[in-house]
Amino acid sequence: MDSDPTVMLEHLQKAFNKFVWDNKKAVLASRNRHKRSLGIPNLQYYYIVAQLCQLAAWNGEDDAPALTSIEQELMNVKYARNVLWTKRLITQNQSNPIISHSLKLWRRFGTKHKMISPSNPAQSFLSNPNFVPGLSQRIFSWWEQNNPSTIYSLTKQTTLLSVQQLTDLYNMPSQETFHNLQI
């Protein structure tokens, strides 16, 4: 079976349009969507969004669905969110075809629709090969237990939080100040 369902979705889209318009001129579909007129849903976009929704769950911390932990184990990574933000997105080594296909869609549409930030604020610095000190679980154990493990969690809007703000927000002990400076 072909892993790319484009042909099937095009066939369904044509059948859907034929059912809705029944050989009549497609008046609504030709109008501008931005002028609040109706249009026929694009099944290809619905499919892509359904695939990308699960990838969004990978960025969740406490509220991630149970399936996320299963996918992390299948990918053999500690944090699934790191997979999305790495420079080289590895899809060939994925044993699960669903994960592999979702990652291919992410690579294609994440770039096209500018969903990928060059600063990667959602990427964890724990177990991250781009941040060597974060590879040691023993050194950053407090950070892992208390969840300030992403750049996003260490910022407020576009400003890095000060040591005092981190202490107030996460009850950061004074011995973790050096690790904060490493990050």
N, C-alpha and C positions, 0 to 999 in steps of 0.2 A: 504494500500500500504506500502511496506517495505521502511523504510527511508534510508537504505543502498543500493545503486544501484550497488553493486559489481557484482551480478549475471547478471544484464542487460548489464553492461559494458563488462563482459567476453564474453557474447553472441555476442555483437557487434564486439568485437575484433576478435573473431573467424570468423565471417562473413566478416569482413574487410580483414583479412588474406587470406581467401578463394577467395575473389574477386581479390585481388592483385596477388596471386600466381597461382590461377586456377589449382590446383592439380599438380603444378610443385614443384621441390625442392626449398625451401626457402634459396637461396644462400646468399642474402644480409643480411637477418636477423641473420644469424649465424656468420657474421664477427664482428670484434671488432669495436665498435662505435668510439673509440678514435683514430682509424687510418683513420678517415675521410671517412668511408664507409657509405652507406645509410642503413637505417633500417626502420622498420614499427613503426609509432608512437604508444606509449602506451596510450590508451584512459583513463585508470585509472589515470595516472599521469596528463593528461590534465584536467580531472575532478577535481582532488585535487587542482591543481594550480588555476583553475577558482574559486573555493570556497575560497581559501586563499587570492586571490587578493583583495576581498572586506575587509578582515580583515586588510590588509595592509593600506587600506584607513582610517581605524579607527585611525591610528597613525598620519594622516595628521592634520595640524592645520588650516591654512587659506584656503588651496586648497582641503579640503575634499569634496567629492560629497554630494549632497543634501540628498541622501539616508542614509548617515551616521547619520544625525540628527534624522531621523525617527527611525533608529535602536536604537539610544541612548534612545529615548523616550520609545520604546518598552521594552528595558532592564531596564528602570527606573534607569539610571545612568547619572551622569553629564558629564563624559568623557568616551567614549567607549574604548579608548586605555587602561584605567585602568583595564578593564575586562580581557584583554589578559595577563597582567603581574602579576595578583594576584596569590598568592600561591595556593589557592584552586579555580580552574576554575569552576564556577557554570554553569552547563548546564541544570540541571533538572528543574529549575524554569523559564526557558525561554519560554514565551508563543508562540514565533514565531519559527516554526520548522526549517526554513532556518537558523536562527541565531544559534539555538541549534546544528544543524548538523555541521555548520561551526566551532563552538567552539570545538566540539568533534574531528573534523579533526585537528584543531590547537593543541589540547592536544596530539593527537597521533603522528602527523608528525612534530610538532614544536620541540618536544623532540628528536625524532628519527634522524632528520636532523640537530640538534644543531642550531636551529633558535632562541632558547630562551636563553637570557643572564642572568646569575645569578644576575647581578647588575641592570637589568631592566631600562636602560637609557631612554627608551621611555615612561615610566610610569609617569603620572602627579603626582606631590606631592600635588596638589589641590584636595580636596574632596577624599582624599586617607586615608582609615582607618589605614594604616601603618605609617602615618605621622599625628599625632593628631593635631598639630597647623594648618595644612592645611585644616582641616575640617571647620574652621571658614572662611566663605566667606568675611566677613567684614574686617578681619585683612589682608588678602592677596588679596584684591581687585585690587591693582595696578598690582600685578603679573598676575592676570587673564586677565586684560585689555591689558597688554603689551606683553603677550605670552611667557615670559621665565618661563614656568610652568613644564618643564621636566628637568631631570638631564642632558640629552643630550644638551639642550639649555644653560646650565650653564657651559659647558666644551668646550675646543678646543682640538681636538684629544683626548688625555688621561689626560689632565690637567684641573683642575677646574679654571675658570676665576677668577681673582682678583676682588675686589670691584671696583677698578678704571676701569678695563676692562668692567665690567657690566654697570657701569655708562656711559662709552663712547658708548657702543654697544646699550643699551636699554634706555638711558637717565634716569637711575635710580635715583630717588631723595634720598637725604642723609638720610631721615627718614626710608627708606627701608633697610638700612644696617643691622639693627638688624634681620630682617626677613631673609636676606641673610645668616646671621650667623646661624640661626635656621636650615636652610636647610642643 
